[in-house]
Every structure is written in C-alpha cells, then in structure tokens.
Amino acid sequence: MTLRTICLHGPESTGKSTLAPRLAAHLGGEVVEEYGREYAETRGIDFTMRDLVEIAKTHDAGVQTMLNAGLEPLILDTDPLMTAVWADMLFGTRDPWFDGWTGTADLYLLFDIDLPWVADGTRMFGDPAERQRFFDLSRAELERRQVSWALISGDGDARYVQAVAAIDRAG
C-alpha cells in the first residue's frame, strides 16, 4: 500500500509540529500545517463547537486540495479526528459532523506524552491528569475508528526513528 496521508495525532506539546517537516523531507512529501493553531493565534482559544467544526472542515479542505494537486505523501499535522478529541476535552461531547467524517489518513502516528509540556499561549491542557486524559481520548478515537496507527515516544531523534520505522512498516 502506498501511504498518501500520514497524520500526526495526539495531545499538545508532544512534538508533532516539530517532527512534521522532518518526516516530509525524509519522504519527499509536503506538510499540511495545523489550521487550529493558526485559528487560535488569530481568534483566541475561547472555542465554541462551531469553531471546532470550522477548524476541522478548513483543515480537511486543505488536505483535499493538496491531494488533488498530486502533492503526496502528505504529513498532516492533525486532522478532524484530533479536532473531535478536542471537542471531547473541551465540551464532553462533539458535533455529529465529526463522527460522519470519513476522510481518515492512511496511517496515524500517536505521539506519547513523554515530553515536557511547554506553554505557548494556545495550549490548554498542561496538567498531568489532563494530559493523560487527552492522550487516552486520542488513543480511544484511533481504536474506535479502527484506523492503522503506531505509538511514537522518546526524545528527539528516537521519536523520529520510531516514526520512520512505523511508516516503513505500514507502507
């Protein structure tokens, strides 16, 4: 199977945005940056459910545009499954749009919470119990959707090596 889309999934401050360009360069692909970060930096972090649906739809449209242009493989710095987990974290529920979304990635890399949490003005869940809950919900979403995924942990290069190995195994 050729991997067209690889999604970096998991809680905040786990190295997804740092690793995305490195993986894209290794694979000769492109990064689809996290639209939610841009949205939060522009409009603040007092999200509503409507905001989360808009974030997910806009991010997904960007992915589809890049795929239609023949740009692949794509390293997705999040996707609507992750935004659904954000809804679960923030509101304890989610808009039905999320469960109806079917554009899942070919492979998900679930980033462990074994790196220190770093506040950056848009991150919200730095408390260890909240981080664990966020991680558990992230994993549960992947299992519920029955997508292909691998756990990525370790510092720096170890994380990168694990991610490349998981991609090699899957593709």
C-alpha positions as MATLAB code, in Angstrom:
seq = 'MTLRTICLHGPESTGKSTLAPRLAAHLGGEVVEEYGREYAETRGIDFTMRDLVEIAKTHDAGVQTMLNAGLEPLILDTDPLMTAVWADMLFGTRDPWFDGWTGTADLYLLFDIDLPWVADGTRMFGDPAERQRFFDLSRAELERRQVSWALISGDGDARYVQAVAAIDRAG';
ca = [
       0.000    0.000    0.000;
       1.255    3.465   -0.837;
       0.797    5.912    2.008;
      -0.706    9.126    0.657;
      -1.519   10.624    4.058;
       0.206   10.203    7.412;
      -1.424   12.028   10.313;
       0.434   13.100   13.437;
      -2.079   12.588   16.236;
      -2.064   13.208   19.956;
      -2.143   15.833   22.689;
      -0.478   19.210   22.687;
       3.234   19.637   23.225;
       4.249   16.169   22.040;
       6.475   17.171   19.115;
       4.069   16.784   16.195;
       4.716   20.180   14.603;
       8.465   19.814   15.147;
       8.643   16.386   13.525;
       6.260   17.033   10.607;
       8.734   18.898    8.340;
      11.497   16.400    9.074;
       9.256   13.480    8.081;
       8.051   15.293    4.963;
      11.648   15.964    3.899;
      12.587   12.331    4.503;
       9.637   11.073    2.440;
       9.825   13.741   -0.269;
       6.369   14.928    0.690;
       4.592   18.011    1.976;
       3.299   19.136    5.370;
      -0.293   20.197    5.928;
       0.127   22.506    8.876;
      -2.275   22.560   11.783;
      -5.045   25.006   10.903;
      -6.283   25.020   14.509;
      -3.089   26.745   15.664;
      -3.464   29.486   13.050;
      -7.128   29.866   14.050;
      -6.241   30.098   17.764;
      -3.438   32.573   17.198;
      -5.771   34.788   15.139;
      -9.018   34.467   17.098;
      -8.037   33.257   20.573;
      -8.679   29.993   22.389;
     -12.196   30.557   23.691;
     -13.507   27.932   21.281;
     -17.115   27.026   20.570;
     -18.227   23.787   18.941;
     -18.881   25.783   15.781;
     -15.231   26.926   15.840;
     -14.025   23.333   16.085;
     -16.172   22.213   13.158;
     -14.895   25.162   11.103;
     -11.296   24.282   12.010;
     -11.789   20.636   11.039;
     -13.556   21.433    7.756;
     -10.959   24.029    6.755;
      -8.058   21.704    7.566;
      -9.682   18.849    5.656;
     -10.329   21.076    2.627;
      -6.628   21.984    2.584;
      -5.683   18.312    2.598;
      -8.055   17.566   -0.266;
      -6.718   20.497   -2.290;
      -3.149   19.259   -1.884;
      -4.084   15.659   -2.754;
      -5.990   16.833   -5.833;
      -2.870   18.743   -6.890;
      -0.886   15.490   -6.719;
       1.157   16.507   -3.688;
       1.933   13.379   -1.716;
       2.764   11.897    0.599;
       1.235   14.412    2.951;
       2.240   14.704    6.576;
      -0.850   16.009    8.328;
      -0.175   17.971   11.495;
      -3.547   16.864   12.911;
      -6.906   16.160   11.240;
     -10.630   16.120   12.125;
     -10.185   13.054   14.375;
      -7.897   15.139   16.570;
     -10.304   18.067   16.475;
     -13.064   15.675   17.612;
     -10.891   14.775   20.606;
     -10.512   18.495   21.302;
     -14.317   18.726   21.362;
     -14.422   15.836   23.821;
     -11.823   17.553   26.017;
     -13.458   20.983   25.933;
     -17.153   20.104   25.941;
     -17.504   16.414   26.823;
     -19.337   15.913   23.528;
     -18.859   16.553   19.829;
     -20.815   17.803   16.866;
     -22.257   14.912   14.785;
     -20.211   16.172   11.824;
     -17.083   14.614   13.352;
     -18.485   11.090   13.502;
     -19.773   11.423    9.951;
     -16.360   12.430    8.603;
     -14.775    9.618    6.585;
     -11.527   11.069    5.209;
      -9.178    9.310    7.615;
      -5.453    9.139    6.910;
      -3.674    6.018    5.683;
      -1.577    5.940    8.873;
      -1.775    7.703   12.223;
       1.237    8.273   14.430;
       0.055    8.718   18.031;
       2.565   10.872   19.907;
       3.108    9.935   23.543;
       3.029   12.468   26.386;
       6.583   11.594   27.469;
       7.931   15.043   26.506;
       7.638   18.033   28.857;
       4.598   20.235   28.330;
       5.504   23.741   27.134;
       3.052   26.636   27.404;
       2.905   28.702   24.207;
      -0.226   30.812   24.597;
      -2.528   28.457   22.671;
      -2.040   25.223   24.635;
      -4.568   24.428   27.348;
      -4.054   21.033   28.946;
      -0.700   21.032   30.731;
      -1.819   19.455   33.995;
      -0.517   15.834   34.120;
      -4.006   14.386   34.677;
      -5.411   16.447   31.779;
      -2.538   15.373   29.518;
      -3.198   11.738   30.361;
      -6.920   12.141   29.687;
      -6.133   13.865   26.366;
      -3.780   11.028   25.414;
      -6.310    8.349   26.435;
      -9.070   10.023   24.395;
      -6.694   10.354   21.425;
      -5.875    6.639   21.526;
      -9.525    5.688   22.038;
     -10.520    7.670   18.923;
      -8.000    5.761   16.795;
      -9.182    2.436   18.198;
     -12.859    3.356   17.771;
     -12.272    4.299   14.143;
     -10.174    1.152   13.574;
      -7.526    3.046   11.629;
      -3.920    1.966   11.178;
      -1.758    3.589   13.862;
       1.509    3.344   15.773;
       2.637    4.804   19.095;
       5.601    7.192   18.882;
       7.625    8.007   22.008;
      11.098    9.044   23.124;
      13.182   12.193   22.859;
      14.382   13.925   19.699;
      15.982   11.504   17.286;
      14.400    8.469   18.971;
      10.963    9.867   18.128;
      11.998   10.475   14.547;
      13.497    6.975   14.174;
      10.322    5.392   15.588;
       8.135    7.438   13.242;
      10.195    6.485   10.162;
      10.152    2.816   11.203;
       6.365    2.887   11.676;
       5.918    4.496    8.248;
       8.225    1.915    6.652;
       6.293   -0.956    8.265;
       2.938    0.447    7.109;
       3.905    1.439    3.595;
];
